[in-house]
Amino acid sequence: MTAAGFEEARVSAPQDRGYRIGIDLGGTKIAAGLVDIETGAVKHFRRRPTPVAEGPAAIIRDVADIAADIIMLANAEGRIPASVGIAVPELVDLEGRVCSDWNFSIETIRTEIEALLGIPAMVDSDVRAAAHAEARFGAGIPHRSFIYVSLGTGMSYSLVINGQPWAGANGFAIHFASSSLALPKDDDTGLTVANAEDFASGKGMQLSFARRSGRSLDDGVRTLETLSTEGDPLSMRVIDEAAEVTGRLVAQMVNMIDPEAIILGGGLGCSTGRYREKLEQHMRDNIWAKRCRSIPLLLGALGEGAGVVGAALATPSGNFRQTTRVTA
């Protein structure tokens, strides 16, 4: 978009709290839309690849460009967005500051987007945004407490209590599989140290298959699922092992937190084949309390839109926890 285009978006965007822009900035794609925050409806949905190879400036420019396009479409309809919310796959503190650079270095994205568009911008972790959206408009509506588990390229989670994601003391309560764990070897010669996310995430599954077979997967985990349905023993083994690791981890969260439900999101989490079947089996087998073994294991109801809707629910403080749940 030209400078004139950005200026047009700026000058015609007074405050109206009924509509906000939601942007889900991922490692591979940017998804965005105009969100009615009273209903969760998304209009003017847009998607484009994330220009990671071009660097932070290009990423921020693309985010601003797609937001400005949506603002102008909304303005033409008399719908005036009050803010832009951006969900990112990084650590974000309670003030909305990006505090990690696992996928890309975008610490200045909030201030730069505000400068380009002239309306408030808020930032938070993508898993917390998606969990908030599911609490407000999706599978979490009936539940006072649930754990939202995002399974895709990486693995992350958010605990939701009374409709609000729990961010933790610093805003960093999103990890459950990122730390290396150590257990004694069977022959008592030392410890085995392993990182569950490196092994059981979508990326980890692809790397595991490539390491064992010497082949890459054309369409990632989708190819792995296809091969497994055709009876390929290696693909079935990779899926089964990853699902068992994840199922045991989710069971441990149930044992520790005792939520009303588990909601799975992300491309891998929302799959319905062998991976989902094995994950559920190992989760239930490893929950200690008999009463908890029947805990609902649900798929996110909002699909790809969860991150977009959740990003739009961000408040000017940058803290998703400070919003108020809308009830019937």
Secondary structure, DSSP 8 states (H G I E B T S, - for coil): --HHHHHHHHHT----TTEEEEEEE-SSEEEEEEEETTT--EEEEEEEE--GGG-HHHHHHHHHHHHHHHHHHHHHTT--EEEEEEEESS-B-TTS-B---SS---TTHHHHHHHHHSS-EEEEEHHHHHHHHHHHHSTTTT-SEEEEEEESSSEEEEEEETTEE---SSS-TT-SS-SEEEEE-TTSSSEEEEEHHHHHSHHHHHHHHHHHHS---TTTHHHHHHHHHTT-HHHHHHHHHHHHHHHHHHHHHHHHH--SEEEEEHHHHT--SHHHHHHHHHHHHT-SSGGGGG--EEE-SSTTHHHHHHHHT--TTS-GGGS-----
